[in-house]
Amino acid sequence: MLELATHRPTLDQYDRRRYRRYEIALLGRYMLESRREYPCQTIDISTDTLSLAAPIQGRIGERIVAYVDQLGRIEGTITRLSPNGFILAVTATLRKRDKLAATLEWLAEHALAKGIDARSGVRIVPRNPFSQLALANGRHERCRVIDLSITGAALAISERPAVGTPVALGGLVAQVIRHTDDGIAIAFDVAQDEAGLRAQF
């Protein structure tokens, strides 16, 4: 007589075995149920979970819509809060998960994983890298622009405002999305024109 197995892997366990988690830094924006939008950056991602660095956390159980560079629209529900953001359980069809898995694998193979900056658009090396960063308290800190794109910039700066702090670089309104070895990375509130950035920096 055959005995039934007393333990079967759950769907979540199956997904964790099947889908690899990638440490990929991609910029994007997310919308809360209030329909307010904020900039964000991925910390790690798989086809079933997405960890975001975000200035406003939302609440556990809240449905989120995120638009991530190179990945497109991702929907999900907040399952856990983190010190710098939150973790989403991704809501997607099997077909969309397979497509997401293929895209993540492609990004990893092209060296965009392991925390390498992956801002969308052409990365611009400024002709004059020195600038001023305006802080929310009215102070101005001298900084060096390492590189920038239409969605954000990497700055070398001694002052490191907290993640989510509003700032302005050369009049361009932005928010701090993460700290780096040399300073900070910021995301512009509005995507900029590449020609305008080249002219300004």
C-alpha positions as CSV (number, residue, x, y, z in Angstrom):
1,M,0.0,0.0,0.0
2,L,1.4,3.4,-1.0
3,E,1.7,6.0,1.7
4,L,1.0,9.6,1.0
5,A,3.8,12.1,1.5
6,T,3.4,13.9,4.8
7,H,5.1,17.0,3.5
8,R,4.9,18.7,0.2
9,P,6.7,21.9,-0.7
10,T,4.5,25.0,-0.7
11,L,4.2,27.2,-3.7
12,D,6.3,29.8,-2.0
13,Q,9.1,27.3,-1.3
14,Y,8.9,26.2,-4.9
15,D,9.3,29.7,-6.1
16,R,12.2,30.4,-3.8
17,R,14.0,27.3,-5.2
18,R,13.1,28.1,-8.8
19,Y,13.7,31.8,-9.0
20,R,17.0,33.4,-8.2
21,R,17.2,36.7,-6.3
22,Y,19.3,39.4,-8.0
23,E,21.1,42.3,-6.3
24,I,20.4,44.9,-9.0
25,A,20.3,48.7,-8.5
26,L,17.7,50.2,-10.8
27,L,15.9,53.5,-10.5
28,G,12.2,53.9,-10.7
29,R,9.1,55.4,-9.3
30,Y,6.2,53.9,-7.2
31,M,2.7,54.9,-6.5
32,L,0.9,54.3,-3.2
33,E,-2.9,53.7,-2.9
34,S,-3.2,57.5,-2.3
35,R,-1.9,57.9,-5.9
36,R,1.1,59.9,-4.7
37,E,4.3,59.0,-6.5
38,Y,7.8,58.9,-5.2
39,P,11.3,57.9,-6.5
40,C,12.8,54.6,-5.6
41,Q,15.6,52.2,-6.2
42,T,15.7,48.4,-6.3
43,I,17.8,46.7,-3.7
44,D,17.2,43.1,-4.8
45,I,14.5,41.4,-6.9
46,S,13.2,38.1,-7.9
47,T,10.1,37.1,-9.8
48,D,8.1,36.9,-6.6
49,T,9.6,39.6,-4.4
50,L,10.9,43.2,-4.8
51,S,12.9,45.1,-2.2
52,L,12.9,48.8,-2.7
53,A,14.7,51.7,-1.1
54,A,12.0,54.3,-0.8
55,P,11.5,57.7,1.0
56,I,7.9,56.8,2.0
57,Q,7.2,53.3,3.2
58,G,3.4,52.8,2.9
59,R,1.8,50.2,5.1
60,I,1.8,46.4,5.2
61,G,-0.9,45.1,2.9
62,E,-1.0,48.2,0.8
63,R,-1.0,47.6,-3.0
64,I,1.8,49.3,-4.9
65,V,2.5,50.0,-8.5
66,A,6.1,50.5,-9.4
67,Y,7.7,51.6,-12.7
68,V,11.3,50.4,-12.8
69,D,13.9,51.2,-15.4
70,Q,14.5,48.3,-17.8
71,L,11.8,46.2,-16.1
72,G,8.6,48.3,-16.6
73,R,5.5,48.1,-14.5
74,I,5.5,45.9,-11.5
75,E,2.5,45.5,-9.2
76,G,2.5,44.0,-5.7
77,T,1.6,44.2,-2.0
78,I,3.8,45.4,0.8
79,T,4.6,42.4,3.0
80,R,7.4,43.9,5.2
81,L,8.9,47.2,6.0
82,S,12.7,47.7,6.0
83,P,14.9,50.5,7.5
84,N,15.1,52.2,4.1
85,G,11.9,51.1,2.3
86,F,9.8,48.0,2.0
87,I,9.5,44.6,0.4
88,L,6.7,43.8,-2.1
89,A,5.2,40.4,-2.9
90,V,4.9,40.7,-6.7
91,T,1.5,40.1,-8.3
92,A,2.0,38.8,-11.9
93,T,0.9,36.0,-14.2
94,L,3.1,33.1,-14.8
95,R,3.9,34.4,-18.3
96,K,4.9,37.8,-16.9
97,R,7.1,36.1,-14.2
98,D,8.9,34.1,-16.9
99,K,9.5,37.3,-18.9
100,L,10.8,39.1,-15.7
101,A,13.1,36.1,-15.0
102,A,14.6,36.3,-18.5
103,T,15.1,40.1,-18.1
104,L,16.8,39.7,-14.7
105,E,19.1,37.0,-16.1
106,W,20.0,39.2,-19.0
107,L,20.8,42.1,-16.7
108,A,23.0,39.9,-14.5
109,E,24.9,38.6,-17.5
110,H,25.6,42.2,-18.6
111,A,27.2,43.1,-15.3
112,L,24.3,45.2,-13.9
113,A,24.1,43.1,-10.8
114,K,25.9,43.3,-7.5
115,G,25.0,46.9,-6.8
116,I,26.4,48.4,-10.0
117,D,24.5,51.6,-10.9
118,A,21.9,51.0,-13.6
119,R,20.3,54.4,-14.1
120,S,18.4,54.5,-17.4
121,G,19.7,56.5,-20.3
122,V,23.2,57.5,-21.3
123,R,25.5,58.2,-18.3
124,I,27.0,61.6,-18.7
125,V,30.5,62.5,-17.3
126,P,30.3,66.2,-16.6
127,R,32.8,68.7,-18.1
128,N,32.8,70.7,-14.8
129,P,32.1,68.1,-12.0
130,F,32.0,70.6,-9.1
131,S,28.6,71.8,-8.1
132,Q,26.4,72.8,-5.1
133,L,23.8,70.5,-3.5
134,A,21.0,72.4,-1.8
135,L,19.7,70.7,1.3
136,A,16.2,70.9,2.8
137,N,17.4,73.1,5.7
138,G,18.6,75.7,3.3
139,R,22.3,74.8,3.5
140,H,24.4,74.3,0.4
141,E,27.2,71.7,0.3
142,R,29.9,71.5,-2.2
143,C,29.9,68.2,-4.1
144,R,31.5,66.5,-7.1
145,V,29.2,65.0,-9.7
146,I,30.7,61.6,-10.6
147,D,28.2,60.9,-13.3
148,L,24.6,61.6,-14.1
149,S,21.8,60.5,-16.4
150,I,18.3,61.8,-17.2
151,T,16.9,60.2,-14.0
152,G,19.6,60.9,-11.4
153,A,23.2,61.4,-10.4
154,A,26.0,59.9,-8.3
155,L,27.7,62.5,-6.1
156,A,30.9,62.6,-4.0
157,I,30.0,64.6,-0.9
158,S,31.1,64.6,2.7
159,E,27.6,65.4,4.0
160,R,25.3,62.4,3.5
161,P,21.6,63.3,4.0
162,A,19.2,60.5,5.0
163,V,17.6,58.4,2.3
164,G,14.4,60.2,1.2
165,T,15.7,63.7,1.9
166,P,14.7,66.2,-0.7
167,V,17.6,68.0,-2.3
168,A,18.4,70.1,-5.4
169,L,21.4,69.8,-7.6
170,G,22.0,72.9,-9.7
171,G,18.3,73.8,-9.4
172,L,17.1,70.2,-10.3
173,V,14.8,68.9,-7.6
174,A,15.7,65.4,-6.4
175,Q,15.7,63.0,-3.5
176,V,18.4,60.9,-1.9
177,I,17.9,57.3,-2.7
178,R,21.0,55.6,-1.3
179,H,24.4,56.1,0.2
180,T,27.6,55.2,-1.6
181,D,31.2,54.8,-0.6
182,D,31.9,58.3,-1.9
183,G,28.7,60.0,-1.0
184,I,25.1,59.6,-2.3
185,A,23.0,58.8,-5.2
186,I,20.0,61.0,-6.0
187,A,16.9,60.5,-8.3
188,F,15.5,63.6,-10.0
189,D,11.8,64.2,-9.4
190,V,11.3,64.6,-13.1
191,A,13.3,63.0,-15.9
192,Q,15.6,65.5,-17.5
193,D,16.6,66.3,-21.0
194,E,20.0,64.9,-21.9
195,A,21.0,67.9,-24.0
196,G,20.1,70.2,-21.1
197,L,22.1,68.2,-18.6
198,R,25.1,68.3,-20.9
199,A,24.8,72.0,-21.3
200,Q,24.4,72.6,-17.5
201,F,27.1,70.2,-16.3
